[in-house]
Amino acid sequence: MLNGYDEMMAFGKGNVEAVVQSGTVAVKGMEELGKLYTDYTNLSIAKANEAVKALSSCKTPQEFMQLQTKLTRDGIESFISDSRKLAEITVGVVNKSIEPLAARFQAVSSLKMAA
């Protein structure tokens, strides 16, 4: 339990600092995710351009179908892999950004228990 104005002010200041810290971590994480999504998009565009060039150079319908099948399979595998990586990074960003707030909630819980 808080005893006095100074303790209440210090506790409130801690809450504000936790919110600011959480926001800072979230913004940095979103910047990192934004860069990753940009890189992923640029790589996807480059791969698409390469695929069009490769498909347009096929001499027979069979060659075209084989290449199209391979490109489709590779694209799906790449999408699944990249999606997993992005999801893991997103979860990490969210977890790191809520850590300061979770610590403050823990502090509030301990105050209620002491009361």
Residue, then its C-alpha position, 0 to 999 in steps of 0.5 A: m500500500l502507498n503511504g503518502y503523496d511522495e510514494m504515490m507520485a513515484f509510483g505514478k512516475g514509474n507507470v508513465e516511464a513504463v508506458v514510454q519505455s513500452g512505446t519506444v520498444a514497440v516503435k523500434g520493433m515496428e521499424e524493424l518489421g517495416k524494414l523486413y516487409t520492405d526487403y521481403t517485398n523487394l525480393s518478391i518483385a525481383k523473384a517475380n521478374e526472374a520467373v517471368k524471364a525464365l518462363s518466357s524463355c521456355k521452348t516447349p509447353q512441357e518445359f513451361m509447365q515443369l518450370q511453372t510447377k517448380l516456381t510455384r512450389d518454391g514460391i509457396e515454400s518461401f512464403i511459408s518460411d518467410s511468414r513463420k520468420l515474420a510471425e516470430i519476430t512480430v511475437g518477439v516485438v509484442n512480448k518485448s513491448i509489453e514487458p515494462l507494462a507487465a512489470r508495472f501490473q505486477a507492482v500494482s498486484s503486489l500493492k493490492m496484496a499488501a493492503 
